[in-house]
Amino acid sequence: MFPHALTDRRAFDIAQTMLEGFDRHYRLFRAASAGAKQRFERADWHGQQRAQRERIEYYDKRVNEAVARLRNEFAVDTLSQDTWQQAKLHYIGLLTDHHQPELAETFFNSVTAKLLTRSYFRNEFIFVRPAVSTEYIENDEPAAAPTYRAYYPTRENLRETLIRIVDNFQLEREFEDLPRDVDAVLEALQAQLGLPIGQWLLRANFQIQVLSSLFFRNKGAYIVAKVINGYTEIPMCLPLLHGDAGQLVIDTALFREDELLIVFSFARAYFMVDMEVPSAYVQFLRGLMPRKPRNELYSALGLQKHGKNLFYRDFLAHLRHSSDRFRIAPGIKGMVMLVFDLPSFPYVFKVIKDFYPPQKDTTREQIQSKYLLVKQHDRVGRMADTLEYSKVAFPRHRFDEELVAELRHFCPSLVEEDGDILLIRHLYIERRMIPLNIHLQDASAAGEHAQIERAVVEYGNAIKDLVAANIFPGDMLWKNFGVTRHGKVVFYDYDEIEYITDCHFRRVPPPRNEDDEMSGEIWYAVGPKDVFPETFGPFLLGNPAVREVFMRHHGDLLDPTFWQGHQQRIRAGHVHDVFPYDPARRFAHHRPAATPV
């Protein structure tokens, strides 16, 4: 029950202090996002990567600052439940005209969770459900940019309107040939429609709505828009890149939801977008990608903490409306992670074990550092994003006894049972995918040779994309990769990853004598970061059909010179292009003769 009167003055001061902490966070977050435009114009790719990495750390720093301030100024550890409830009510009042109320509520939850022990913690103290609506929030400041701009072209000036749309972003770098690129966009649109644009275009209610901020990631900037014609709406995404001569080009034009889903994939780095009203951006994007969960859109915009909050709300709703039980996840069991799932829920839950077999020389801290590395790194569409949670309470009766026994055996320090609550102190949650080894087994059993070829080619492409992003997977076994619903192969086992530039890629030395040659043991010294690509084959290529495809498309992965060459380029400062769309979709007038890795 909430108190009838707001009688404790400290409660208002606590609420105001929390909101000041959030506002400072969002100012810094937005400044880092806005700076992406200048970094793109200057082709400062290393600066862009650094800013993306550092921005991820902002949230936890601001939460910790708010916790420290509240403890120092208000002795919050001694406050009553009544004061906490009043603080929450005051906070709701302060959010009435706020432009990011949903993010501020999540910040309140994060601070409160750090301040209160579990025995003292109550749902009444946090925002289990949103208290402030995000519908129809507008930035009414006089000089503020709207969420999107609407353009009303006619048949006669559609080309000129598209040129104006691009020009209005006022990029401080010349285009190589913008009219040429816009002609290619119109040609692609016509191909998408399947008829001449003039026949499709209506005079009534034809408009193009364009989000006011560019979406920056890696070496690209993306114009995100939709074309409205009567009752028909078509997504439009125009990636902008630096051409070979250093001038800007429109690289391609994407008009299908499936294409945008890949651009906004959970396996890619977060965008940098300058947004005053993030909920309005999410609402616009939901119109383009209605199948994309709202939590993933917030995460894609760099607001991953709120995305994580929304995900957990969806998970709790799913638990209320389902009855199946958590089980040990199908597939080969991991050495360092205990993995379980709920069959009706498309995610897996991963808990770090307390102990590992002798061949795994690692620690819990090292494993957590690998997952943090992936969170902060460019995932290039090949590494699944993870949601990290602490102190998650599950209903005990929903767990298979076999799973409970495994948790008690392998993870006793992280598991606590309290009545019908099973508490897991730390876990990761990832999108569930079909393990690549199972995908290949099923294809082999069914004689699906085309499916085997696609999967093996995708596997090699995934490794090469990771190499381009300076990531060595470490354990390259098929079981550590998954297949998404789009057929993409994604890596998801991070406990052995290393930077390519930290590895020592070597050729296997020749045997010194006949005893070496006949021995089942290695005869050469191996350092902690030594990698011998020639030795990958016996572990990966036992299936003749798989071996034939792999050697035809990706035999270079078994050659140390492939890895050493990429190492040299990365150390020299080169940043590779990795496209979130099929490179064959790139406009032909600036597509290189050989498609980059």
C-alpha positions as CSV (number, residue, x, y, z in Angstrom):
1,M,0.0,0.0,0.0
2,F,1.2,3.5,-0.8
3,P,1.1,6.1,1.9
4,H,-1.8,8.6,1.8
5,A,0.4,11.6,2.5
6,L,3.8,12.7,1.3
7,T,5.1,13.7,4.7
8,D,8.9,13.0,4.6
9,R,10.9,15.9,3.0
10,R,13.8,13.6,2.6
11,A,11.8,11.5,0.1
12,F,11.5,14.4,-2.3
13,D,15.2,15.2,-2.0
14,I,16.1,11.5,-2.7
15,A,13.9,11.5,-5.7
16,Q,15.4,14.7,-7.0
17,T,18.9,13.4,-6.4
18,M,18.1,10.2,-8.4
19,L,16.7,12.2,-11.3
20,E,19.8,14.5,-11.3
21,G,21.9,11.4,-11.6
22,F,19.9,10.1,-14.5
23,D,19.8,13.5,-16.3
24,R,23.6,13.7,-16.1
25,H,23.9,10.2,-17.5
26,Y,21.7,10.9,-20.5
27,R,23.5,14.2,-21.2
28,L,26.8,12.4,-21.4
29,F,25.2,9.5,-23.4
30,R,23.7,11.9,-25.9
31,A,26.9,13.9,-26.2
32,A,28.8,10.8,-27.1
33,S,26.2,9.8,-29.6
34,A,26.1,13.3,-31.2
35,G,29.9,13.2,-31.6
36,A,29.6,10.2,-33.9
37,K,28.7,12.5,-36.8
38,Q,32.0,14.4,-36.6
39,R,33.9,11.2,-36.2
40,F,32.2,9.8,-39.3
41,E,33.0,12.9,-41.3
42,R,36.6,12.7,-40.3
43,A,36.8,9.0,-40.9
44,D,38.0,8.6,-37.3
45,W,37.2,4.9,-37.1
46,H,39.3,4.1,-34.1
47,G,37.7,7.1,-32.3
48,Q,34.3,5.7,-33.2
49,Q,35.1,2.3,-31.8
50,R,36.5,3.8,-28.7
51,A,33.5,6.0,-28.1
52,Q,31.1,3.1,-28.6
53,R,33.1,1.0,-26.1
54,E,33.3,3.8,-23.5
55,R,29.6,4.8,-23.8
56,I,28.6,1.3,-22.6
57,E,30.3,2.0,-19.3
58,Y,28.5,5.3,-18.7
59,Y,25.4,3.8,-17.2
60,D,27.0,1.8,-14.4
61,K,29.3,4.7,-13.5
62,R,26.4,7.1,-13.1
63,V,24.4,4.5,-11.1
64,N,27.4,4.0,-8.8
65,E,27.8,7.8,-8.4
66,A,24.1,8.1,-7.5
67,V,24.4,5.3,-4.9
68,A,27.4,6.9,-3.3
69,R,25.7,10.3,-3.2
70,L,22.5,9.0,-1.6
71,R,24.5,7.1,1.0
72,N,26.6,10.1,1.9
73,E,23.8,12.7,1.9
74,F,20.8,10.8,3.2
75,A,22.0,7.7,5.1
76,V,19.6,5.7,2.9
77,D,20.5,2.4,4.6
78,T,18.5,3.5,7.6
79,L,15.4,4.8,5.9
80,S,12.0,3.3,6.4
81,Q,9.9,1.5,3.8
82,D,7.4,4.4,4.0
83,T,10.1,6.9,3.0
84,W,11.2,4.7,0.0
85,Q,7.6,4.5,-1.2
86,Q,7.2,8.3,-0.9
87,A,10.5,8.7,-2.8
88,K,9.1,6.7,-5.7
89,L,5.8,8.7,-5.7
90,H,7.8,12.0,-5.8
91,Y,9.9,10.6,-8.6
92,I,6.8,9.8,-10.7
93,G,5.7,13.4,-10.2
94,L,9.1,14.7,-11.4
95,L,8.8,12.7,-14.6
96,T,5.5,14.2,-15.7
97,D,7.1,16.4,-18.5
98,H,10.3,14.4,-18.9
99,H,11.4,13.4,-22.4
100,Q,13.0,10.1,-21.3
101,P,10.7,8.9,-18.5
102,E,11.0,5.2,-19.2
103,L,14.8,5.4,-19.1
104,A,14.6,7.4,-15.8
105,E,12.4,4.7,-14.3
106,T,15.0,2.0,-15.2
107,F,17.7,4.2,-13.6
108,F,15.7,4.4,-10.4
109,N,15.4,0.6,-10.4
110,S,19.1,0.2,-10.8
111,V,20.0,2.5,-8.0
112,T,17.4,1.1,-5.7
113,A,18.5,-2.5,-6.3
114,K,22.0,-1.6,-5.3
115,L,20.9,0.2,-2.1
116,L,18.4,-2.3,-0.7
117,T,19.2,-5.9,0.4
118,R,17.0,-8.6,-0.9
119,S,15.3,-9.2,2.4
120,Y,14.3,-5.5,2.5
121,F,13.6,-5.2,-1.3
122,R,9.9,-4.9,-2.3
123,N,8.3,-4.4,-5.7
124,E,6.5,-1.4,-4.4
125,F,9.9,0.3,-4.2
126,I,10.7,0.0,-8.0
127,F,8.9,0.3,-11.3
128,V,7.8,-3.2,-12.1
129,R,5.5,-1.6,-14.7
130,P,5.9,1.8,-16.3
131,A,4.2,4.6,-14.3
132,V,4.6,7.3,-17.0
133,S,3.3,6.9,-20.5
134,T,5.7,7.4,-23.4
135,E,3.0,7.9,-26.0
136,Y,3.0,11.2,-27.8
137,I,6.0,12.7,-26.1
138,E,7.2,15.6,-28.1
139,N,10.3,17.9,-27.9
140,D,8.6,21.3,-27.8
141,E,11.8,23.3,-27.4
142,P,11.9,26.1,-30.0
143,A,15.3,25.0,-31.6
144,A,14.8,21.3,-31.3
145,A,14.7,18.9,-34.2
146,P,11.6,16.8,-34.6
147,T,11.8,13.1,-34.2
148,Y,11.3,12.8,-38.0
149,R,10.9,15.1,-41.0
150,A,8.1,14.6,-43.5
151,Y,8.7,15.2,-47.2
152,Y,5.9,15.4,-49.8
153,P,7.4,14.7,-53.3
154,T,5.5,14.5,-56.5
155,R,6.2,12.3,-59.5
156,E,8.1,15.2,-61.0
157,N,10.4,16.0,-58.1
158,L,10.9,12.6,-56.3
159,R,14.6,12.5,-57.4
160,E,15.2,16.1,-56.2
161,T,13.4,15.3,-52.9
162,L,15.7,12.3,-52.2
163,I,18.7,14.5,-52.9
164,R,17.3,17.1,-50.5
165,I,16.7,14.4,-47.8
166,V,20.4,13.5,-47.9
167,D,21.6,17.1,-48.1
168,N,19.5,18.1,-45.0
169,F,21.8,16.0,-42.8
170,Q,24.5,18.6,-43.6
171,L,27.4,16.2,-43.6
172,E,30.8,18.0,-43.7
173,R,32.2,15.9,-46.5
174,E,31.4,15.9,-50.2
175,F,29.6,13.1,-51.9
176,E,31.3,11.4,-54.8
177,D,28.2,11.7,-57.0
178,L,25.0,12.1,-55.0
179,P,22.7,12.3,-58.1
180,R,24.1,9.1,-59.5
181,D,23.5,7.3,-56.1
182,V,20.0,8.7,-55.9
183,D,19.3,7.3,-59.4
184,A,20.5,3.9,-58.1
185,V,18.1,4.2,-55.1
186,L,15.2,4.9,-57.4
187,E,16.1,2.0,-59.6
188,A,16.3,-0.3,-56.5
189,L,12.9,1.1,-55.3
190,Q,11.4,0.3,-58.7
191,A,12.8,-3.2,-58.5
192,Q,11.3,-3.7,-55.1
193,L,7.8,-2.5,-56.3
194,G,7.9,-4.6,-59.4
195,L,6.5,-1.8,-61.5
196,P,7.4,1.8,-62.6
197,I,7.4,4.2,-59.7
198,G,5.1,6.6,-61.5
199,Q,2.4,3.9,-61.7
200,W,2.7,3.2,-58.0
201,L,2.9,6.7,-56.7
202,L,-0.4,8.3,-55.7
203,R,-0.9,12.0,-55.5
204,A,-2.8,11.8,-52.3
205,N,-0.9,11.1,-49.0
206,F,2.5,10.3,-50.7
207,Q,5.2,11.2,-48.2
208,I,8.6,10.1,-47.0
209,Q,9.2,10.3,-43.3
210,V,12.9,10.4,-42.3
211,L,14.2,10.1,-38.7
212,S,16.1,13.3,-37.9
213,S,19.3,11.7,-36.7
214,L,21.6,9.5,-38.6
215,F,22.4,6.0,-37.2
216,F,26.2,5.6,-36.8
217,R,28.0,2.3,-36.3
218,N,31.5,1.2,-37.3
219,K,32.4,2.9,-40.6
220,G,28.8,3.6,-41.7
221,A,26.0,6.1,-41.2
222,Y,22.4,5.0,-42.0
223,I,19.4,7.1,-43.1
224,V,16.3,5.4,-41.7
225,A,12.9,6.3,-43.2
226,K,9.7,5.0,-44.5
227,V,7.9,5.7,-47.8
228,I,4.1,6.2,-47.3
229,N,1.8,5.8,-50.3
230,G,-1.9,5.8,-49.4
231,Y,-2.3,2.8,-47.0
232,T,1.0,1.3,-48.0
233,E,4.2,1.8,-46.0
234,I,7.7,0.7,-47.1
235,P,10.8,0.8,-44.9
236,M,13.8,2.5,-46.4
237,C,17.4,2.4,-45.1
238,L,20.2,4.1,-47.0
239,P,23.7,3.2,-45.7
240,L,26.3,6.0,-46.3
241,L,30.0,5.0,-46.5
242,H,33.3,6.6,-47.5
243,G,34.1,5.6,-51.0
244,D,37.6,4.6,-52.3
245,A,38.5,8.3,-53.0
246,G,37.4,9.3,-49.5
247,Q,34.2,11.0,-50.6
248,L,30.7,9.8,-49.5
249,V,28.5,7.3,-51.3
250,I,25.1,5.8,-50.8
251,D,26.2,2.2,-50.6
252,T,22.8,0.5,-51.2
253,A,19.1,0.9,-50.6
254,L,17.2,-1.5,-48.3
255,F,13.4,-1.7,-48.5
256,R,12.4,-5.0,-46.8
257,E,11.7,-5.7,-43.1
258,D,13.9,-8.7,-43.2
259,E,16.8,-6.6,-44.4
260,L,16.3,-4.1,-41.6
261,L,16.1,-6.9,-39.0
262,I,19.6,-7.9,-40.0
263,V,20.9,-4.3,-39.9
264,F,19.4,-4.1,-36.3
265,S,20.4,-7.6,-35.4
266,F,21.1,-8.6,-31.8
267,A,24.5,-9.8,-33.0
268,R,25.7,-6.3,-34.0
269,A,27.2,-3.4,-32.1
270,Y,24.8,-0.7,-30.7
271,F,24.1,2.3,-32.9
272,M,25.0,5.9,-31.9
273,V,21.9,8.0,-32.4
274,D,21.3,11.6,-31.1
275,M,17.8,11.3,-29.6
276,E,15.9,13.7,-27.4
277,V,12.9,11.4,-27.2
278,P,14.1,7.8,-27.6
279,S,10.6,6.3,-27.2
280,A,9.5,8.2,-30.3
281,Y,12.4,6.6,-32.3
282,V,11.5,3.1,-31.0
283,Q,7.9,3.7,-32.0
284,F,9.0,4.7,-35.5
285,L,11.3,1.7,-35.8
286,R,8.5,-0.6,-34.6
287,G,6.5,0.6,-37.6
288,L,9.3,-0.6,-39.9
289,M,10.0,-3.8,-38.0
290,P,6.8,-5.0,-36.2
291,R,8.4,-8.4,-35.5
292,K,11.3,-6.8,-33.6
293,P,10.8,-6.8,-29.8
294,R,10.8,-3.4,-28.3
295,N,13.6,-4.4,-25.8
296,E,15.9,-5.2,-28.8
297,L,15.2,-1.9,-30.4
298,Y,16.1,0.0,-27.2
299,S,19.3,-2.1,-27.0
300,A,20.2,-1.5,-30.7
301,L,20.0,2.3,-29.9
302,G,22.6,1.9,-27.2
303,L,20.0,1.9,-24.4
304,Q,20.7,-1.7,-23.5
305,K,20.0,-1.3,-19.7
306,H,16.4,-0.3,-20.5
307,G,16.3,-3.0,-23.1
308,K,17.3,-5.4,-20.4
309,N,14.6,-4.1,-18.1
310,L,11.9,-4.5,-20.8
311,F,13.2,-8.0,-21.6
312,Y,12.8,-9.1,-18.0
313,R,9.2,-7.7,-17.9
314,D,8.4,-9.8,-21.0
315,F,10.0,-12.8,-19.4
316,L,7.9,-12.4,-16.2
317,A,4.8,-12.1,-18.4
318,H,5.8,-15.2,-20.3
319,L,6.2,-17.1,-17.0
320,R,2.7,-16.1,-15.9
321,H,1.2,-17.4,-19.1
322,S,3.1,-20.6,-19.5
323,S,3.4,-23.9,-17.6
324,D,6.4,-25.7,-19.0
325,R,9.5,-26.3,-16.9
326,F,13.1,-25.2,-17.2
327,R,15.4,-28.0,-18.3
328,I,19.0,-28.6,-19.2
329,A,19.4,-27.2,-22.7
330,P,19.7,-29.8,-25.5
331,G,23.1,-30.3,-27.1
332,I,26.6,-30.9,-25.9
333,K,27.2,-29.7,-22.4
334,G,29.7,-27.0,-21.9
335,M,32.8,-27.2,-19.7
336,V,32.5,-23.8,-18.1
337,M,28.9,-22.9,-18.5
338,L,25.7,-24.7,-17.3
339,V,23.1,-23.9,-19.9
340,F,19.4,-24.3,-19.4
341,D,16.2,-23.1,-21.2
342,L,12.4,-23.0,-21.1
343,P,11.1,-24.8,-24.2
344,S,8.4,-22.2,-24.8
345,F,10.8,-19.2,-24.5
346,P,13.3,-18.5,-27.3
347,Y,16.3,-17.8,-25.0
348,V,18.9,-19.8,-23.1
349,F,20.2,-19.1,-19.5
350,K,23.9,-19.5,-18.9
351,V,25.5,-19.9,-15.4
352,I,29.3,-20.0,-14.9
353,K,30.2,-23.2,-13.1
354,D,32.2,-23.2,-9.9
355,F,34.9,-25.6,-11.2
356,Y,36.2,-26.7,-14.6
357,P,38.0,-29.8,-16.1
358,P,41.8,-29.6,-16.0
359,Q,42.1,-28.6,-19.7
360,K,40.2,-25.4,-19.0
361,D,42.7,-23.2,-17.2
362,T,40.4,-20.2,-16.4
363,T,38.6,-18.5,-13.6
364,R,35.2,-17.0,-13.1
365,E,36.7,-13.5,-13.3
366,Q,38.4,-14.3,-16.6
367,I,35.2,-15.7,-18.1
368,Q,33.2,-12.6,-17.1
369,S,35.9,-10.4,-18.6
370,K,35.5,-12.2,-22.0
371,Y,31.7,-11.6,-21.9
372,L,32.4,-7.9,-21.1
373,L,34.8,-7.8,-24.0
374,V,32.1,-9.0,-26.4
375,K,29.6,-6.5,-25.0
376,Q,32.0,-3.6,-25.7
377,H,33.4,-4.9,-29.0
378,D,32.1,-4.6,-32.5
379,R,30.1,-7.9,-32.9
380,V,30.0,-7.6,-36.7
381,G,26.8,-9.7,-36.8
382,R,28.7,-12.7,-35.7
383,M,28.6,-12.6,-31.8
384,A,25.3,-12.8,-29.9
385,D,24.6,-10.0,-27.5
386,T,24.1,-11.2,-23.9
387,L,21.9,-9.9,-21.1
388,E,23.7,-10.1,-17.7
389,Y,21.6,-10.3,-14.5
390,S,22.3,-10.6,-10.8
391,K,20.0,-12.1,-8.1
392,V,17.3,-13.5,-10.4
393,A,14.5,-15.2,-8.5
394,F,12.8,-18.1,-10.4
395,P,9.8,-20.1,-9.3
396,R,11.3,-23.4,-7.9
397,H,8.4,-25.6,-9.0
398,R,9.1,-24.7,-12.7
399,F,12.5,-26.5,-12.6
400,D,13.1,-30.1,-13.6
401,E,14.8,-32.0,-10.8
402,E,17.6,-33.0,-13.0
403,L,18.4,-29.3,-13.7
404,V,18.2,-28.5,-10.0
405,A,20.7,-31.3,-9.3
406,E,23.1,-30.0,-11.9
407,L,22.9,-26.5,-10.5
408,R,23.5,-27.7,-7.0
409,H,26.5,-29.8,-8.2
410,F,28.2,-27.4,-10.6
411,C,27.1,-23.9,-9.3
412,P,26.5,-24.2,-5.6
413,S,28.0,-20.8,-4.8
414,L,25.5,-19.1,-7.2
415,V,22.3,-20.9,-6.2
416,E,20.1,-20.4,-3.2
417,E,16.7,-22.0,-2.5
418,D,14.1,-20.2,-0.3
419,G,10.7,-21.9,-0.2
420,D,9.3,-21.8,-3.7
421,I,12.1,-19.4,-4.9
422,L,15.3,-20.5,-6.6
423,L,17.7,-17.6,-6.6
424,I,20.6,-17.5,-9.1
425,R,23.1,-14.9,-8.1
426,H,24.6,-14.3,-11.6
427,L,23.6,-15.4,-15.1
428,Y,23.7,-14.5,-18.8
429,I,20.7,-14.8,-21.1
430,E,21.2,-15.2,-24.9
431,R,18.9,-15.7,-27.9
432,R,18.4,-19.4,-28.5
433,M,19.8,-20.7,-31.8
434,I,20.1,-24.1,-33.4
435,P,23.7,-25.3,-32.6
436,L,25.6,-25.6,-35.8
437,N,26.7,-29.2,-35.1
438,I,23.0,-30.3,-34.7
439,H,22.1,-28.3,-37.9
440,L,24.8,-30.1,-39.8
441,Q,23.9,-33.5,-38.4
442,D,20.2,-33.0,-39.3
443,A,21.2,-31.9,-42.8
444,S,23.5,-34.9,-43.3
445,A,20.9,-37.4,-42.1
446,A,18.4,-35.9,-44.5
447,G,20.9,-35.8,-47.4
448,E,20.4,-32.0,-47.7
449,H,23.7,-31.2,-49.4
450,A,22.7,-27.7,-50.3
451,Q,22.0,-27.0,-46.6
452,I,25.3,-28.4,-45.6
453,E,27.1,-26.2,-48.1
454,R,25.3,-23.0,-47.0
455,A,26.0,-23.7,-43.3
456,V,29.7,-24.5,-43.9
457,V,30.2,-21.4,-46.1
458,E,28.4,-19.3,-43.5
459,Y,30.6,-20.8,-40.7
460,G,33.8,-19.8,-42.6
461,N,32.3,-16.4,-43.3
462,A,31.5,-15.9,-39.6
463,I,35.1,-16.7,-38.7
464,K,36.5,-14.3,-41.3
465,D,34.1,-11.5,-40.1
466,L,35.4,-12.1,-36.6
467,V,39.0,-12.0,-37.8
468,A,38.2,-8.7,-39.5
469,A,37.0,-7.4,-36.2
470,N,40.2,-8.5,-34.4
471,I,38.6,-11.5,-32.7
472,F,39.9,-15.0,-32.5
473,P,37.1,-17.4,-31.3
474,G,39.6,-19.7,-29.6
475,D,37.4,-22.8,-29.6
476,M,36.2,-23.1,-33.2
477,L,34.2,-26.3,-32.8
478,W,30.8,-26.4,-34.6
479,K,28.9,-26.7,-31.2
480,N,30.1,-23.2,-30.3
481,F,28.2,-21.6,-33.2
482,G,24.5,-21.3,-33.8
483,V,22.2,-20.7,-36.8
484,T,19.7,-17.9,-36.6
485,R,16.3,-17.8,-38.2
486,H,17.8,-15.9,-41.1
487,G,20.4,-18.6,-41.7
488,K,23.2,-16.6,-40.3
489,V,25.9,-18.4,-38.4
490,V,26.7,-16.7,-35.0
491,F,29.3,-17.4,-32.4
492,Y,28.1,-17.7,-28.8
493,D,30.8,-19.4,-26.6
494,Y,33.2,-16.6,-25.4
495,D,35.3,-18.1,-22.7
496,E,38.4,-18.6,-25.0
497,I,38.2,-15.6,-27.2
498,E,41.3,-13.5,-27.7
499,Y,42.2,-10.5,-29.8
500,I,43.8,-11.6,-33.1
501,T,46.7,-9.1,-32.3
502,D,47.4,-10.9,-29.0
503,C,47.8,-14.4,-30.6
504,H,50.9,-16.0,-32.1
505,F,49.9,-17.9,-35.2
506,R,52.5,-20.5,-36.0
507,R,53.1,-23.3,-38.5
508,V,53.6,-26.8,-37.0
509,P,57.3,-27.5,-36.9
510,P,58.4,-30.6,-38.8
511,P,59.2,-33.7,-36.7
512,R,62.8,-33.9,-35.6
513,N,63.0,-37.6,-36.0
514,E,61.0,-40.8,-36.6
515,D,60.0,-41.0,-32.9
516,D,58.4,-37.5,-33.2
517,E,56.5,-38.5,-36.3
518,M,55.1,-41.7,-34.8
519,S,54.4,-40.2,-31.4
520,G,50.8,-39.4,-30.4
521,E,52.2,-36.5,-28.3
522,I,53.3,-33.1,-29.7
523,W,57.1,-32.7,-30.0
524,Y,57.2,-28.8,-29.9
525,A,56.8,-26.2,-27.3
526,V,53.4,-24.4,-27.2
527,G,53.1,-21.0,-25.5
528,P,49.8,-19.7,-23.9
529,K,48.8,-17.6,-26.9
530,D,50.2,-19.9,-29.6
531,V,47.8,-21.0,-32.3
532,F,48.4,-23.6,-35.0
533,P,45.8,-23.3,-37.8
534,E,46.9,-26.5,-39.5
535,T,45.6,-28.4,-36.5
536,F,42.0,-27.2,-36.9
537,G,41.3,-29.8,-39.6
538,P,41.1,-33.0,-37.6
539,F,38.7,-31.4,-35.1
540,L,36.4,-29.8,-37.7
541,L,36.5,-31.9,-40.9
542,G,35.8,-35.5,-40.1
543,N,32.7,-35.5,-42.3
544,P,33.8,-35.8,-46.0
545,A,30.9,-33.7,-47.3
546,V,31.8,-30.9,-44.8
547,R,35.5,-31.2,-45.6
548,E,35.0,-30.8,-49.3
549,V,32.9,-27.6,-49.0
550,F,35.2,-26.2,-46.3
551,M,38.4,-26.7,-48.3
552,R,36.8,-25.3,-51.5
553,H,35.6,-22.1,-49.8
554,H,37.7,-21.6,-46.6
555,G,40.8,-23.7,-46.9
556,D,42.8,-20.6,-46.2
557,L,41.7,-20.7,-42.5
558,L,44.1,-23.7,-42.1
559,D,47.0,-21.6,-43.3
560,P,48.9,-19.4,-40.7
561,T,49.7,-16.8,-43.3
562,F,45.9,-16.0,-43.6
563,W,45.8,-15.1,-39.9
564,Q,49.2,-13.4,-39.9
565,G,48.2,-11.2,-42.8
566,H,45.1,-9.9,-41.0
567,Q,47.2,-9.4,-37.9
568,Q,49.6,-7.2,-39.8
569,R,46.7,-5.1,-41.3
570,I,45.0,-4.6,-38.0
571,R,48.2,-3.6,-36.3
572,A,48.8,-1.1,-39.1
573,G,45.5,0.6,-38.1
574,H,43.3,-0.8,-40.9
575,V,39.6,-1.1,-40.0
576,H,37.8,-3.5,-42.2
577,D,34.4,-3.0,-43.8
578,V,31.8,-5.6,-42.6
579,F,28.4,-5.0,-44.2
580,P,25.1,-5.7,-42.4
581,Y,23.7,-6.7,-45.7
582,D,24.7,-9.0,-48.6
583,P,27.7,-7.3,-50.3
584,A,26.1,-8.3,-53.6
585,R,23.4,-5.7,-52.8
586,R,26.0,-2.8,-52.9
587,F,25.5,-0.5,-55.9
588,A,27.6,-1.7,-58.7
589,H,29.2,1.7,-59.6
590,H,31.3,1.6,-56.5
591,R,31.4,-2.1,-55.6
592,P,35.0,-3.4,-55.7
593,A,35.8,-6.2,-58.1
594,A,36.5,-8.6,-55.2
595,T,34.0,-8.5,-52.4
596,P,35.8,-7.7,-49.1
597,V,35.8,-10.2,-46.3
